[in-house]
Amino acid sequence: MALSFHASTGRLNAARHASSSLAPCRVAFRRAQVPVRVSQLPSQEAEQLQHASENQRAASLLSVDGQNDVSGPDYSMVQRNLALELVRVTEAAALAAGRWFGKGDKNAADQAAVDMMRKVLNSVAMDGVVVIGEGEKDEAPMLYCGEGIGDGSMFPKVDIAVDPLDGTSLTSQGRNGAISVIAVAEQGSLFDPGPCMYMEKLAVGPQVDPESVSLDFSVRHNIKWVARALDKPISDVTVLMLDRPRHADLIRQCREAGARIRLISDGDVAGAIEVAKAGAPIDMMMGIGGTPEGVIAACALKCMGGHIQGRLWPRNDKERQEALARGYDLNKILLTDDLCRGDDVFFAATGVSDGDLLRGVRYYSGGASTNSIVMRCKSGTGERPEGAAGRRLVPGGNLERRRCDERSRKPGTKNDLQGVCSCVAEWLGDS
C-alpha cells in the first residue's frame, strides 16, 4: 500500500501494489505550514471551525480503514524513561567505589558510593522517598529510609530502592560480582521490610510457571519443575545460593535431587537477575539473603519477566516480636507483585567489578569506562549502555564530563553526548 497526502486538497490517496500486504498501517498527520498574511487571518469563529475540520481530517487519516483496528505501540506520545536518567546515578556510584577495589577497606568503598549516588540523585527531576536504603535515620547519615530524594519536583512522586554498592566485601577484597543498583517505582509500590532484614528467596526465569514452584514445596519438587520448564535434565539444572553455614541443609537437598550448585560469597541481586537472562549459567536461585536486596531484585525481575518469592526470616526473637507487633505475617509468601506493585518500574545497575551480569569499571589515562543495564517494566524495554567518562579542562578551569557510546566510537573520532555532570567531574578532578 502506497500512501500520499496532498496538503492543498486534504485528500489521502492510496495505491495498492501487487506485493502490498493487508496489514493495517499507522499514518502520522502533520499540519502543513502555509504562510498567511495578517489581512487574510479569519475571524475567531472561522478559526474554531477550521481547527475542528483539521482535527476531523487528522482522525480520519490515522485510520485508513475504519473497520481495521490499528494495533501496536502508540508512538504519538513520547513518555519519559526515568531509567535513562537513573543510570547516571549508578555510573557515578560505581566510578567512585571502583577506586577502592582491592584496597581492603569496604567501609570506605561503600561510603564513596553512597556519597556520589546521593549527590547525583538530588539532581534528578523527581520527588522521591527512600524505601530501601542504607538503614534507619539514626544508623545512616545518607540515603536512609524515609529520606526525600530528587530536586523536589511535584511529578513524578516515586519510591526509591538503592544499594550503592552491592558487594562491599567483594570490592574491598578485589573479587568479582560487585554492582551499584537502583530501582524506582510509583509511590507506595515497594515493599517495606520493616525490622526484618533477611528473607527466604526463590527466583526463577520467565520460562517457569510461578505457580509450579513455591517456598512451601520441597527442594526436589522445585528443581524438578524448573528442569521441566527449561526442557533439560535435572542433572543440568544449576542452583545459585550464598555460601553461608545456614545453607548446609539446602545444599544437601539440592545435591540429593541431582542438581548442580553454584556458591557465591556476596551479591545476590546480580544473582537473582541472572536467572532471567537468556543463556545465563544459572537456572534458579534459592536461600536466605537480605530483604532489601530481594525487593530490588523483584523490580529487576519484573522488568525481565522473571519471578521471585520471599518469606520474612527474623534473625532473632527481638526481630520476630517487633515484626509481629508491626503487623507483619511471617508465614506469608511474598510474590513479585507483593514486593513490587504496579508496572511503572525502572531499574538501573552498573558494574563495579567484573561479573557474569556486568563488566566492571575500567580506568585508563584521562578517564574510565563503565558497563550498565537499564530496564523499564511498563514498556518491556532494556538497554546495556557502554559509557565512558573522561575529563578535560575548559576555559575558567572547570571540568566537563564527557559521555560517549563505545559501540559507535571509531578510532580517531570523538562522540560526545549532551550533559554535564559536575559532581562526577569534581570527583575525577580530585583523583
N, C-alpha and C positions, 0 to 999 in steps of 0.2 A: 504494500500500500504506500503510495507516494502522496504526501500532503503538501499543499501550498496555500498560503494565506495572502490575500490582497487587502492591504490596509485601506485603499481608496473605496472599495466596494463592500468590505466587511464580509466577504464570502470565503469559505474554505473549500477548495477544490480537491477532490480525491480521485486518483487514478490508480486502478488496480493492475498490477503486473501479474504475469502468469506464475511467477515464482513467489508472489507475496503470500504471507500466512494470514490466517483468520484470527490471530490473537489480538485482543484489544490493545490499543496503544494510548499513551498519555501525551497530550499536546500542551505545551506551556504557552499561554497567551501573553503577549506583551503589547501594551498600548503603543500605537505609532505616535511618535513625537513630531507634530506638524507645527511649524511656526505660525502664530496668529498675531495680527496687528491689534492694537488697542481698540481701534474703531470697529473691529469685527467681533469683539467679545460679546457673547449673548447675554441675555438677562439672567437673573438668578433662577427663575423658573425654567428657562431653557437649559441652563446648566444642569439642573437636577434631572430633567428628562433625558439629557444626553448621557449623563453618568449612569442612569438606570438602564438605558438601552445598551450601553457598553458592557455593563455587568451581565446583562442577559446574554449578550453575544459571547462574552468570555465563558459563561457557564455552558453554553451550547457547544463551544469549541472544545471544552475539556471532556466532553462525551461525544465521540464521533457517532456512536450508535446508542440511542437512549436505552435500548434493550440490553446492551452489553454492560456488565458490571466491571468497571476498571479496577483491577486488583493490583497488589504490590505496594511497596513503600511509598509514602507520600513525601515527595521531595519539594512540595510547595512551601514548606516551612522548615527552616533550619533551626534545630534545637541545640542548646548549649551542652557540650560534653564536658562536664566538670572534671572528669578523669584526666583529660589532656592538660589541665592546669595543675592537678594534684601530682602528676609525675615530676614536675619541677621540685615539689616538696621532697619526694623520696630521693631524687637525684642529689639534692643539696645535703640531705642527711647521710647518704651513702658516701659522698665525697668527703664529708667531714670525718665519718667513722673510719673510713678506709685508711686514713693516715696513722691509725693506731693498730693496724693489722700486724699481728705477731709481736707486739711490744709488751705483752704480759699485763696490761692494765685494762681490765674490762670495764671498770667504772669510768675511766677517762674516755674510753671509746663510746660508751653509752651516753655520757654527758655531752660529748661533742655532737652526737647525732640528735639528741633532744634539743639542744640549743639551736642548731641550724634548722631543724624541722619546724620548731615553733616560730622562728623568725620569718621563714618563708610562708608558713600557713597564714600568718596575720596579714599577708599581702593579697590573699585570695579573696575575691569578691563573694562573700557568703556570710551568713550568720549561723555559726556552728557551736555546738556544745560537745565537749569530750565525754563520751560514754565509756569507752575503753581507753585507758591511758596508762600513765606511769604509777598510778596508785591514788590514794586519797590525798586531799589537800595538805594535810599535816605530814604526809610522807614524801610528797614530790613537789618541789617548788614550781615546776613547769609541766604542762600537759597533764595535769591532774584531773581526775574525774570530776566533771561539773564545770570545768574552766571554759569560758567563752573564747572562741577562736574565729578568726576571719577579720575582715575590715569593718564589720558591723552593718553590712548591707541588710536591708529588710528581706531580700529574697536572694537565694533560697535559704530557708531555715532547715538545718540538717543536723543529724547525729554523726559523730566522728569517732572512729576506732583507729588507734595508732599503735604501732610498735616501731619506734625509730630505729631500733637495732634488734632484730630477732636473731639471736645467736651472739650474745656478748662474749661468752666464753670461746666460741668458735673464732671470733675476730681476734681476741687477745692472744689466743694460742696459735694463730696462723693457720686455722683449719678451714675447710670448705663449707659452704652452705649458709653463710650469713646474708641476710637481706634486710632492707628497710621497706616497711609496708604501711599503707594507709587505706582505709575504707570509709566511704561516706554514703549515707542513706537518708531518706526523708526523716524529719523529726519524729521521734517516737518509734522508729523501726527497729533499732538494735537492742538486743537483749542485755539487760543489766545484770551481771552475775552476782552483785552484792558482795557478801563476805566469802563466797565460795570461789577460791582461786584455781581449783582444779576440777576436772570433769572427765568421765569416761567418754571415749570418742570412737566412732566408727565412720569412716569416709570411703565412698566408692565413686566410680565414674558414672558418666551419663548412660552407659550401656546397661547398667544394673538397675533392675526394678527396685526402688527404695522399699517396697513392701515385702520383698523377698528376703531381706536381711534386717536384723534388729539386735539391739544390745540385750534383749531378753532371750534371744536364741543362742544355741550353743555355738562355740567357735567352729566346730566341724561343719555345722549347718551353713553358717555364713560363708565359709570358704567354698563349700560345695556349690552354692548358688552363684557366687561370683565366677567360679570356673565355668558354670553352665552358661552364664550370660556372656562371657568373653569367648566362649567356644574353645576352651583349652583344657587340658587335663589338670587335675588338682596339683599334680607334681610340678606344674609350671607356674602356678599362682605364687606371686611374691607379696608378702605382707610386711608393711613398714611399721615400725614402732620405736619408741625411745628406749635406749639402753639403760634401764633402771632396774634395781633389785625387785621393785614391786611387780614387774612384768615376768618374773620367773615362771609362774604357773601358766600365764598366757603363752609364753614361748613354748612351753612343754606341749600345750594343747595344739598349737599350730603345727609343730613337728609331728605329733601323733596323727594329725589329719593328713600329713603328707605335703604340706605347703613349704615353700621357701621363706626365709626370714631375712629382712634387711634391718639392721640396727643402726640408729643414728644417735649421736650424743646430745644434740640440741637442734632447734629449728624445725618444729613440726608444722609450722604454717606452710612453708615451702613443700614439705612432705605431703600435706593434705591436698595441695594444689596439683601435685604430680599425678595423683590418681585419675584426674580428669583430663590429663593431657594425652593426646594421641601419641602412641609409640613410647610412652613412659616406661621406665624399668620397674615400676611397682604397679600393683593392681588394687590394693586396698590398704587402708591404714587403721590400726587398732591400738588401744591402750589408753592410759591415763596421762593427760597433759594439761596445760594451762587453759583455763576457761576463756580469758581474753583472746588467746591465740585461736581458740575454737570459734569465737564469734567472727574474727577477721577471716578465718578460713571459710566460714559459711558464706560470707559476702563474695569471696572469690569463686567458690564452687557454684554459687547461684548464677554468677555470670557465665560460667562454663557449662552449666547443665548437670553438674555433679550433685552429690547428696552427702549430707553429714548428719549424724545423730550424736547426741550428747546427753549425759546424765550427771548432775552435780555430784561431786565427790569431796565431802568435807574431810579435811586432814586430821581434825581432832574434835573433841566434844565441844570445845568453845565455838568453833565454826559451825558445828551442827546446830547447837542451840540458838546461835544468832540467826542462822538461816531460817530455822523453823519459826522463830519469833517474828521475822520479817515476812512470813507467808510463803516461803519457797517450798515447793513439793520436791523432796529429794528422791522420790521414786519415779518421777515423771521423765519420760524420754523426750528430749527436746529435738524436734526435727529442724530442717533447714529453715522453714518458714517461721519457726519459733525463735530462732537465733537471729534471723534477718527477714523482717516482714516487708512486703511490697516488692516491686520490681525496679524502682528508681534507685539503683545501687551502682556505685562507682568504686573501682578498685585500681590501685597502682602499687607497683613494687619495683625496686631497683636492687641489683645485686651488689653486695659489699665484697664478698669473696666468692670464688668460683664454686658453682654448684650445678646440679642437673637442671634446675629450673632457669637460672640466670648466670651469666658470666659476671665476675667481679670487676671492681674498679681497676682501671689501668692508668698508671701515672707515667707521663713522659715529659720531655723537655718542653716547658711552656704551658702545660695543661694536663688534662686527664680525659678518659672516655668511660662511659657508663653503658650498661645494658639493662633495659627496663621492660616491664609488661604493663599494659593499660587495658582495662576492660570496663564495659558498661552493660548492665543486665537488660535494661529496657530495649536497647537496640540489638542486643546479642552480638556486639562487635568487640574486637580485641586487636591490639597492636603490640608490636615488640620494637619500640624505637631504639635505635642505636644513637646515642648522643655523645657529643664532645664538648667539653668546657675548657676554654682557654682564656688567656688574658693578653691585653695589650694596652699600652699607655696611650691616652688620648690627651688633647690639649687641656691643660689645667691639672694634670696629674691624676685624673680619675681613671678608674679601672672599669672596663666594659666587658661584660660576659658575652662570649660568642658561642652560639649553639649551632650545630650543623648536623645533617643527616649523613651518617657514614656510608649508607648504601648508595647515595648519589654523589659522593665525593670522588673525584678523579684526580690522578696525580697532577700536581701543579695548579689546581684550582681551589678556590675557597667558596664554600656555600654557607653564607650566614643567614640565619633566620632572625625574625624580629624579636625584640625583647631584651631588656637589660635587667639583670638580677644583681643589684648592688651588694646584697648580703653575701652571695657566693663569691663575687669578685673581691670583696673585702677579705674573705677568708683565704682566697687564693693569694691575695697580696701579702697576707701575713705569713704564708708558708715559706 
